[in-house]
């Protein structure tokens, strides 16, 4: 038996060493073709759907692993019980929910909010809470399946509008890649798109806005001027997000090569805080720029109120003292 096993092992090793770079090409092409078929037949339709995708038990189980890890690795807290008690999430309530800031990798959404959405919390009704994300994220193997299970959908106008028309609360991160590449652990800074599309959609559907601020998101990774300049360069010419961050022990790492050094700073304080709903007034299919700006100012006033009330509880003093910088991008 030992001789047989030894012979088998030798033959296996020899066959591996005998492989040429081109010998694995058919396998790689087959995997790529399989993924493309899976994406176009299953994932893409799901990314545009207004209904839940996949079994809930699987979504809860997989997101629960990340949630448990996040609660252990970070110093996490939230105000969800207070928000529920205030009636924010009562049955029949619907919002365009925006969360800020983006941070280096929206860890709060990945570790915590995804698990809430998978459990249909805080709202409590399956199919009534979604999040719209960049379509690119729904084309990455394994990440796409995870996000779709947790009710993520493509951030295109038709899908966003379809979800709102079904009565769902839809979350969105308005800062996008611009806010991501400008992440600064020493300054809380937000960027809003020039067209304020999420505000317009809220007005067109007569749906209140719900601000959510994540204190500590920007502090999950150390930042430096050189890394911001490098990522801004990549964004300008390649339209990518962060391709270089400062990881564990101050070592520069890239998400293109996932590894343990990519983990956030251990035991960083992270607090998710929901503000009060901001009413947008009656529905209007073609709101004027003046009305959109008026609602935007109401929204940012509530966002500033949340920030000022909570900043010294959850942020380093030197960061809290600088306040919140809000930037509206130019067209």
Secondary structure, 3 states (H helix, E strand, C coil): CHHHHHHHHHHHHHHHHHCCCCCCHHHHHHHHHHHHHHHHHHHHHHHCCCCCCCCHHHHHHHHHHHHHHHHHHCEEEECHHHHHHCCCCCCCCCEEEEEECCCCCCHHHHHHHHHHHHCCCCCCCCCCEEEEECHHHHHCCCHHHHHHHCCEEECCHHHHHHHHHCCCEEEECCCHHHHHHCCCCCCEEEEECCCCHHHHHHHHHCCEEEEEEEECHHHCCECCHHHHHHHHHHHHHHCCCCCCEECHHHCEECCCCCCHHHCCCCCCEEEEEEEEEECCCCCCCCCCHHHHHHHHHHHHHHHHHHHHHHHHHHCCHHHHCCCEEEEECCC
